[in-house]
Amino acid sequence: MVFIKQYYRPNRYSVMFAGVCALVLTMGIARYAFTPMIPYMQDQTGMSEGLAGWLAGWSYIGYLVGLFMVWLMRDLRLKDYFFRYGLFIAVFTTAIMAFHDHRLVWYLSRFFAGISTALGFMLGTGLVLKWLLHNNQKQEMGLHFAGVGTGIVVGAIVVDFAANSLFGGLGWRGQWLALAGVGALLLVPAFLLMPFPASEQIEESARINRTEEPSKRWLTLLTIAYVCAGFSNTVNITFTSLITEYIPLENQGTLMWLFVGLAAAPAPFVWDRIARKVGYLNAIRAAFAVNIASNFLMTASVSYAAIVISSLSFGFAFMGIVSLTLTIIGNKYRYRATQVMAQLTLGYCIAQIISPIMAGVIAEQSGSFNLALFVVSGIMVLGMLCLSLMHRE
């Protein structure tokens, strides 16, 4: 550690790269890689849609616990410690999935993976923002948030490659081990290149100036809208691969999840440009509209091309909602961005717990995910109404 502090001279791109690697590990592998793994685990272990929903639900419960931990943290050194600790948890919880097929082990793995995701995403984003602010750099986070989409792509590629390589002989266990191996490689730059907080940053983090912050009603409306987005995003994130198999486009689920990631990776850059022209709130409303359209296209689709368009649209919209919302929070709550992000995402996480369980049960009862997609689309419309009311604030 002393060697790193003494000889490492961080710059904008090295810090961003550390943040991207952390997101690929904690979001793309520890959390989202479960989505393309569902069809493989169903075929080889007999996992039901209901069990898949419960596992996703436990992941989101862990995410909720992690967010609450982040919300309680005020000391910058403590945030830095738990960020690094979360990287190791992400690798371990991915690897442990391969070593046992008992439900309790899977539940615990997904629970602690959710905690690591909250630590990596919230604290990593906060540390990057703090470093940019302290070093008088532009707080444009498009490159950082591209790590989420990149993580989805990396996870999908690793899952597919492992199924068709030497790891394939180990079945679903080999796929989880391959994911853990890639995660261990990502841990190194994420840990080493993220700067340790300087003493000046620690003093800065203690200052809170709320004189220019928006009203409480503004934040409440944004929180409700973000919660509404959580219902739709979670159903798609958890079940995209499985929904594709239902349509049916057999053996195309992992590929469709890859398309989600390919659209999500550049989305923050594009939405940043859109926000510059029309404003952040209008850009978020547009992202909501694209998300709703992708849901309806998914329910009506029977062709390969339509499913590809739906997957691309969802990836583009979901990452736009996340990146735009957290960026506007970072800009308006400069000295306590991490706490407000965590507060906002706590509500989002409640939707993430309920949504996959609800969708899994509905799918088992109805034989498809169409009804679940209609329900979450209606909830998204409520979110758009909240965004419209924010213009009056």
Secondary structure, DSSP 8 states (H G I E B T S, - for coil): -HHHHHH----HHHHHHHHHHHHIIIIIITTTTHHHHHHHHHHHH---HHHHHHHHHHHHHHHHHHHHHHHH---HHHHHHHHHHHHHHHHHHHHHTTT---HHHHHHHHHHHHHHHHIIIIIHHHHHHHHHHHTT-----HHHHHHHHHHHHHHHHHHHHHHTSGGGGGTHHHHHHHHHHHHHHHHHHHHHHS----HHHHHHHT----TT---HHHHHHHHHHHHHHHHHHHHHHHHHHHHHHHTT-TT-HHHHHHHHHHHHTTHHHHHHHHHHHH-HHHHHHHHHHHHHHHHHHHHH--SHHHHHHHHHHHHHHHHHHHHHHHHHHHHH-GGGHHHHHHHHHHHHHHHHHHHHHHHHHHHHHHSSSHHHHHHHHHHHHHHHHHHHHHTT-
